[in-house]
Amino acid sequence: MTDQYKMQNPLTQYPATDFPKQHQPAPGVQAEMRPVPDCGEKSYRGSGRLQDRKALVTGADSGIGRAAAIAYAREGADVALSYLPDEQQDAEEVAKLVEQAGRKAVLLPGDISQEAFSKKLVADAHKALGGLDILALVAGKQVAVEDVADLSSEQFRKTYETNVFALHWITQAALPLLPAGASIITTSSIQAYQPSPNLLDYASTKAAIIAYTRALAKQVAAKGIRVNCVAPGPIWTPLQICGGQPQDAIPTFGQQTPLKRAGQPAELAGVYVYLASQESSYVTAEVHGVTGGNHLG
């Protein structure tokens, strides 16, 4: 891809061939995936839609978070990058791309499933950026388990801490710092609407995120802060090869959608930009699906 804005057939915009089976220990390194996901490194071009904005992006090292961070920088925003320490290699690549766009990148490694770190993350991002007006909460944990009897309390708890509790802690810490006009963007999934039987814990967290988003949007509307949600379908990210999908499902991942292929993170960047920008000034408490045709609901 050299320009994702050029008109083309979405069926063939990205290859629809089988992915090779592959596994990495969580959280995974995007640079070692085959094929490496497209996060817009070469294809996203900005137009000043977020000039001088200040964004905190979780899961910013790879996948959808990486795509959002790159897009925000190319639209004119400074970006604080939240990621796990094991993802340093990917995060440093994103930081370079942000800086190449002429914007400030702040690297903030740590585990958002820990309340103390989540709150410190917000304070550190606010201080380093000199403000904060975009929260893009993308980081998530997904591990497939075929039988509920094998779903441990440890995994169930960790999935909720990463996907739901962290969202709450970060939002709670950020709200006193956000000005009118700020935007909070959460990340759910088609799994909230069409849950897979082997993603019991993950799917239920994604349903919780939608309810949290809509309730929060109504609570903070009077402050002039908007809250919206993105619900991806099958997107090719490290989440899938670190236990998010069974090995046998990886080769044909995403091919069951009407567009007959998995999505790429770059294909979500525009939605995260739109919801952060003033173009969506009358949009709040909404869920935006990017699913390849497997519609929400």
N, C-alpha and C positions, 0 to 999 in steps of 0.2 A: 504494500500500500504506500503510495506517495501522496495522495490527497483524498481524505475520506469524504470530501465535499463534492467531488466529481460524480455526476449521475452514473449509476451502474446497476447491474442486476444484483439484488441482495442475495440471491441464491448462490452466486458465484463470486461475491465480493471477497470472501475468504474461502480457503479450501474446505470441501466437505468430505474429504477422505478420512479414513480411519486414523485415530491417534495411536501411536505405539503404546503398549502397556508400560507403565512406569510407576515407581513408588519412591517417595522421599519421606524421611521422618519429619513430622511436623516441627516447625511451621513451613518448611520447604523454602527452596531458593528458586526464584523465577528464572534466573539466568541458566539454570541447569535443566529446565523443562524442554521437552521436544514435542512439537515445535514451541519456541518461546512465544508466549502470548503477545499480541499487539496491544500496547497501552497508549498508542498515539505518539510514540517517540518520534516517528518520521512523518506521521500523517496529520497530526492536529495542528491547525494554525489559528491563532487568536485574532481578535478584532477589538480589543480594548474594552470588553464588556464588564470586566471586574477591576478596572484601573485603580490601583492603590488600595485595594481591599486586603484584608488580613485573615487568612484561613488556617484552621487547624484540621488536618485530615488524619483519621486513624486508619491503620492498615495501609499506609501510604507507600510502603516499599514495593508492593507488587499488586497485580490484578486490578480490580476496579478502583481501589484507593490510589494506586499509582497513576492510573489514567486520569482521575479527578485532579490530583496534584499537578500533573503536567499541564493539563488544560487550564487550571486556575492560574498558574504562572504565566502561561502564554496569553492569557486574557488580562494580565496586568496585576495579579495579586502576589503578595508575599505569602509563603507557605511554611507552616510548622508541620513536620512529618513525624507521626507517631507510629512505632513499629516495635516488634520484639527484638532484643539484642542479637538473637541468632540470624536476623534478617539484615544485618549491617551492610553486607555487600550490595544487596538490592537497593537499600535505602540511600547509600552513597551515590549510586547511579542516578537516582531520582533527584537528589540534591544538585548534582552537576547539571541536570537538564533544567531545573528551576533557575539556577544561576546563569545558564546559557541564555535563558529568556530575559535576563536582566533583572531578575527579582531575587529577594532574599530567601534563603532556605535555612531552616532551623531543624537540626536533627535531635529528636527526643525519644531515645530508646527506653523501653520498659514494658511492664505487663499491666495492661488496663484491667485485668480481672482482679487486681488488687486496688482496693478503694483509695488507699493513701497515694498510690502512684497516679491514679486517674485524676485526683484533685490537684496534685502537684503538676501534672501535665498541663492542665489549663493555666495555672499560675505562671508556669515557665513559658508557655507559648505566648501568653498575653504580654509578659515582660519583654521577651525577645523580639516580638513583632511590633511592640509599641501600641498594642490594641488587638482586638479580636472582633470580627463581625461575620465570619462564616464558620460553622461547624459542619464538617462532612464526616459522619460517623459510619465508617465502612467496615472496620475490622470485625471478623467473625470466626467462630469455631464450628466445624462440621466434621463429624466422624460417623460413618455409617455402621450400624449394628443391626444384624438381621433379626434377632430375637429379643424381645423386651426383657426376658430373663437374664440376658447377658449385658444389659445396659446398666453399668455400675453407677452407684450414687456419686462416685467421684467424677465420672464423665458428665453425668446429668448436671451436677452442681457447677462444674467448670464451664460447660456450654452456656448455662444461664448467666454465670458471672461475666463471661466474655461478651455475650451477645445482648444481654438485657441490663444487668446491674451496672456494667461499665457505661452504657449509654446514659443511665440515670445519674451516676456519679459525675460524669463529665458535664452533662447538661446542668445539673444542680450547681456545680462550681462555676460554670460559665455565665449563667443567666445574669448575675449581678454586674457582669462586665460588658454585656452585649448592649450596643446602642439600638435605638429605634432604626429599623431598616435592616437589621441583621437577619440572617437566615440560618436555620438549623435543618440539616438534611440527614435523615436516618436511612438505613438500608435493611429492607425486609427481603422477601423472596417469593417466587411463585409457590414455594413450599408452604407458605401460609394459607394458600387457597387450594392447592392440590398436593397435599403431603405424601411423600413416599413412605412406605411402611418401614424402611430401614433408617429413616431420619426422624425418629420420634421426638428426640430432644431438640434437634435443630429446628424442625418445622414448627414446633410449639413456641420456640423463642421468637421465630419470625412473625407468628401471629400476634404475640405479645407486643412486638415492636410497632405493629400497625395501630393497635389500640392505644399504646403509649403516645405515639405520634399525634393521633387525632385529638386525644384528651389534652395533651400539652399545647397543641396549636390553639385550642379554644381558650386555654388558661392564659397564654401570653399574648394573645391578639391585641389586647388593650395596651400592651407595651410597644406595639408596632414591630413585633418580632414574628416572623413567619416560620412554620414548621411543616415540612413535607417529607415524603418517603419515596424511595426508589425500590422497586421490586423486580430484581433480575430473574431471568430464566436460567437455562444452562449456559454458563459463561466459562470459558477456558482460563482457569486461574490455578495457582498452587493449591488452593483449597481442595481441588478435585483429586490430586495425586497424593495427598497426605492422609488418605483414609476417608475423604469425603465421598468417594465413589468406590465400590468394589472393583478390583482389578479387571474383572470380566466386562464391566460396563464402560471402561475407559475408551476402547477403540471406537465405539459408535456413539460416544457421548454427544448429546444434542441433536442427533440425526432424526429423532422422533418428532421434532417440531415441524410445523408447516414449512419453514424455511430450510429444513433438512440439514442443518448444521448447528454447531455450537456458536454462540456469540463470542466476540472478542471484547476485552475490557474497553478498548477505544470506542466501541459503539455505545457505551454508556456515558462517555465524557460530556457530551452535549447536554444530557439531561441534568447532570450535576451542575453544569455551568448555568443553565437556564434557571434552575431552582435557586441558585445563589444570587443571580443577577436581578436587577430591577425590572427586567422584562416580565418576571412572574409576580409582580407587585400585588396582584389580586388573587394569588394562588396560595392557599394554606390549608392544612389538614387533608391534603390529597395524597394518593398513592399512584405513582407513575410506573407502569409495567414496561419492561424491556425484555421480551420473552420469546422472540422468534415466532410468535403466532399462537403459542399456548396461552390464551388470554386468561387474565385474572378473573376470579369469581366462579 
